[in-house]
Amino acid sequence: MECRANCGACCIVPSISSRLPKMPEGKPGGVPCPHLTADYKCDIFNSPERPGVCEGFMPEPTFCGHTRSEAVEILAQLQGLSEWKHL
């Protein structure tokens, strides 16, 4: 499976405890990564600054579902976010 165009669920929903450029303390769940572009792409995708946790996250139906809204719902439930519909 390849990343779905215009999704970005994995860059918004999960918390990231690793240091990120512009977020040295990591990223809370439900907060868009500051490197997520308007078209839901990562602007540091090919950069050595991209955290290993991001590089290691591979798209698969278990986490991504069949649509962006399914991906958000699945990841939000795994993250324990109760207010996921606005993501």
One Martini backbone bead per residue (centre of mass of N, CA, C, O) as a GRO file, in nm:
protein
   87
    1MET     BB    1   0.099   0.034   0.019
    2GLU     BB    2   0.021   0.369  -0.032
    3CYS     BB    3  -0.005   0.675   0.010
    4ARG     BB    4  -0.258   0.890   0.045
    5ALA     BB    5  -0.392   1.136  -0.098
    6ASN     BB    6  -0.487   1.381   0.110
    7CYS     BB    7  -0.435   1.301   0.424
    8GLY     BB    8  -0.228   1.302   0.704
    9ALA     BB    9  -0.308   1.136   0.962
   10CYS     BB   10  -0.009   1.058   1.067
   11CYS     BB   11   0.046   1.393   1.107
   12ILE     BB   12  -0.191   1.434   1.338
   13VAL     BB   13  -0.286   1.213   1.546
   14PRO     BB   14  -0.028   1.127   1.652
   15SER     BB   15   0.202   1.101   1.876
   16ILE     BB   16   0.538   1.252   1.930
   17SER     BB   17   0.829   1.205   2.125
   18SER     BB   18   1.006   1.306   1.928
   19ARG     BB   19   1.210   1.512   1.790
   20LEU     BB   20   1.129   1.814   1.618
   21PRO     BB   21   1.123   2.033   1.400
   22LYS     BB   22   0.971   2.294   1.590
   23MET     BB   23   0.946   2.028   1.813
   24PRO     BB   24   1.140   1.939   2.073
   25GLU     BB   25   0.895   1.782   2.251
   26GLY     BB   26   0.708   1.719   2.033
   27LYS     BB   27   0.379   1.567   1.950
   28PRO     BB   28   0.064   1.591   1.989
   29GLY     BB   29  -0.226   1.463   1.971
   30GLY     BB   30  -0.413   1.623   1.709
   31VAL     BB   31  -0.156   1.766   1.593
   32PRO     BB   32  -0.016   1.917   1.353
   33CYS     BB   33   0.244   1.910   1.179
   34PRO     BB   34   0.466   2.163   1.080
   35HIS     BB   35   0.536   1.978   0.801
   36LEU     BB   36   0.254   2.009   0.695
   37THR     BB   37   0.096   2.056   0.418
   38ALA     BB   38  -0.183   2.159   0.245
   39ASP     BB   39  -0.147   1.863   0.079
   40TYR     BB   40  -0.043   1.644   0.291
   41LYS     BB   41   0.268   1.687   0.312
   42CYS     BB   42   0.613   1.643   0.364
   43ASP     BB   43   0.876   1.885   0.397
   44ILE     BB   44   1.089   1.641   0.532
   45PHE     BB   45   1.098   1.360   0.390
   46ASN     BB   46   1.419   1.388   0.262
   47SER     BB   47   1.526   1.447   0.545
   48PRO     BB   48   1.739   1.412   0.822
   49GLU     BB   49   1.512   1.545   1.021
   50ARG     BB   50   1.348   1.310   1.002
   51PRO     BB   51   1.199   1.103   1.193
   52GLY     BB   52   1.211   0.769   1.250
   53VAL     BB   53   0.909   0.726   1.314
   54CYS     BB   54   0.816   0.829   1.038
   55GLU     BB   55   0.984   0.644   0.853
   56GLY     BB   56   0.859   0.369   0.990
   57PHE     BB   57   0.583   0.452   0.887
   58MET     BB   58   0.355   0.238   0.729
   59PRO     BB   59   0.128   0.179   0.506
   60GLU     BB   60  -0.188   0.026   0.615
   61PRO     BB   61  -0.504  -0.093   0.652
   62THR     BB   62  -0.510  -0.107   0.963
   63PHE     BB   63  -0.455   0.223   0.977
   64CYS     BB   64  -0.587   0.348   0.691
   65GLY     BB   65  -0.781   0.204   0.545
   66HIS     BB   66  -0.993   0.347   0.271
   67THR     BB   67  -0.983   0.632   0.412
   68ARG     BB   68  -0.926   0.917   0.573
   69SER     BB   69  -1.149   0.884   0.790
   70GLU     BB   70  -1.058   0.604   0.878
   71ALA     BB   71  -0.774   0.678   0.964
   72VAL     BB   72  -0.854   0.878   1.182
   73GLU     BB   73  -1.024   0.685   1.351
   74ILE     BB   74  -0.816   0.467   1.409
   75LEU     BB   75  -0.589   0.649   1.528
   76ALA     BB   76  -0.763   0.781   1.750
   77GLN     BB   77  -0.828   0.524   1.903
   78LEU     BB   78  -0.530   0.444   1.958
   79GLN     BB   79  -0.471   0.731   2.101
   80GLY     BB   80  -0.738   0.826   2.274
   81LEU     BB   81  -0.929   1.009   2.108
   82SER     BB   82  -1.243   1.173   2.141
   83GLU     BB   83  -1.180   1.432   1.937
   84TRP     BB   84  -1.173   1.345   1.596
   85LYS     BB   85  -1.377   1.485   1.386
   86HIS     BB   86  -1.188   1.759   1.351
   87LEU     BB   87  -0.927   1.631   1.189
   0.00000   0.00000   0.00000
